[in-house]
């Protein structure tokens, strides 16, 4: 079986350019939208799980200490791509919250749900314990014997 390679290579090149332009305008529109939503998403991320933001900051700090050039580059990219970073952190916080919830459900299914209770002895009430007027309503039955 032979395949023909005849055709105009410029058509493939034009489709490539069209695909790259569509991708560029899609990313540009997404950046514009996230630029306005980013402050709200950042606050929601802090409310959902502030540890995600702290862990990202610690990761950048440790990267800056271990590999200074890469750390500076990542910090610069964090500021330039702030809307995308906040979107990533928001969805990561949602994922962490969901995984904790699922983990808690699995733990409850595996171990069962424990309830706090106190065993109360059921002794018969004596005549001295039922005399509320002498001891008062709050001290009845609690005197030292």
C-alpha positions in Angstrom: 0.0 0.0 0.0 1.5 3.3 -1.0 0.5 6.7 0.2 0.6 9.7 -2.0 2.6 12.7 -0.6 1.3 15.0 -3.3 -0.4 18.2 -2.2 0.3 21.7 -1.4 2.5 22.1 1.7 1.3 25.7 2.1 -2.2 24.5 3.1 -0.7 22.6 6.1 1.4 25.6 7.0 -1.7 27.9 6.9 -3.6 25.5 9.1 -0.7 25.5 11.6 -0.8 29.3 11.6 -4.6 29.3 12.0 -4.3 26.8 14.9 -1.6 28.9 16.6 -3.6 32.1 16.2 -6.8 30.5 17.7 -4.7 29.2 20.6 -3.2 32.7 21.2 -6.6 34.4 21.2 -8.0 31.7 23.5 -5.2 32.1 26.0 -5.5 35.9 25.7 -9.2 35.8 26.5 -8.7 33.4 29.4 -6.0 35.7 30.8 -8.3 38.7 30.5 -11.1 36.8 32.3 -8.9 35.5 35.0 -7.3 38.9 35.5 -10.6 40.2 36.9 -11.6 37.1 38.8 -8.1 36.5 40.3 -8.6 38.6 43.5 -11.8 36.9 44.3 -10.3 33.5 43.6 -7.3 34.3 45.8 -9.6 35.2 48.7 -11.7 32.1 48.2 -8.5 30.0 48.1 -7.4 31.5 51.5 -10.8 30.7 53.0 -11.0 27.2 51.6 -7.4 26.2 52.6 -4.8 28.8 53.3 -2.1 26.1 53.6 -2.1 25.8 49.8 -1.0 29.4 49.4 1.6 29.0 52.2 3.0 25.8 50.7 3.3 27.5 47.3 5.2 30.4 49.0 7.4 28.0 50.9 8.1 26.1 47.7 9.2 29.3 45.9 11.4 30.3 48.9 13.1 26.9 49.0 13.6 27.0 45.3 15.2 30.4 45.6 17.6 29.1 48.2 18.5 25.9 46.4 18.6 27.2 42.8 18.6 31.1 42.8 18.3 31.6 39.1 15.3 29.1 38.8 13.8 30.6 41.9 13.9 34.2 40.5 12.5 33.0 37.2 9.6 31.2 38.9 8.9 34.2 41.1 8.9 36.4 38.0 6.6 34.0 36.2 4.3 34.0 39.3 3.9 37.7 39.1 3.4 37.8 35.3 1.0 34.8 35.3 -0.7 35.7 38.6 -4.2 35.0 37.3 -3.2 31.5 36.2 -1.3 30.8 39.4 -4.3 31.9 41.5 -6.6 29.7 39.3 -4.2 26.8 39.9 -4.1 27.4 43.6 -7.9 27.7 43.8 -8.5 24.3 42.1 -5.7 22.8 44.2 -7.4 24.0 47.4 -10.7 22.6 46.1 -9.0 19.3 45.4 -7.4 19.1 48.8 -10.7 19.8 50.5 -12.4 17.1 48.4 -9.7 14.6 49.1 -10.0 15.3 52.9 -13.7 14.8 52.7 -13.4 11.5 50.8 -10.7 10.4 53.2 -12.9 11.1 56.2 -15.8 9.2 54.6 -13.5 6.2 54.0 -12.2 6.4 57.5 -15.8 6.5 58.9 -16.8 3.5 56.8 -13.8 1.5 57.9 -13.8 2.3 61.6 -17.4 3.4 62.1 -18.6 6.5 63.8 -17.8 6.8 67.5 -20.2 8.7 69.7 -19.3 10.0 73.1 -21.4 8.5 75.9 -21.2 8.1 79.7 -22.2 4.9 81.5 -24.7 5.9 84.3 -25.3 3.6 87.2 -29.0 3.0 87.9 -29.1 2.8 91.6 -32.4 3.1 93.4 -33.0 6.6 94.7 -32.9 6.7 98.5 -35.1 9.0 100.6 -32.2 11.3 101.6 -31.4 11.9 97.9 -34.9 12.9 97.0 -35.1 15.7 99.7 -34.6 18.7 97.4 -35.9 21.3 99.8 -33.1 20.8 102.4 -30.1 20.7 100.0 -31.4 23.0 97.3 -32.1 22.0 93.7 -28.5 21.9 92.5 -26.8 20.1 95.4 -29.2 17.2 95.8 -27.4 13.9 95.7 -23.9 15.4 95.5 -23.0 15.6 99.2 -20.0 13.7 100.6 -20.9 10.6 102.5 
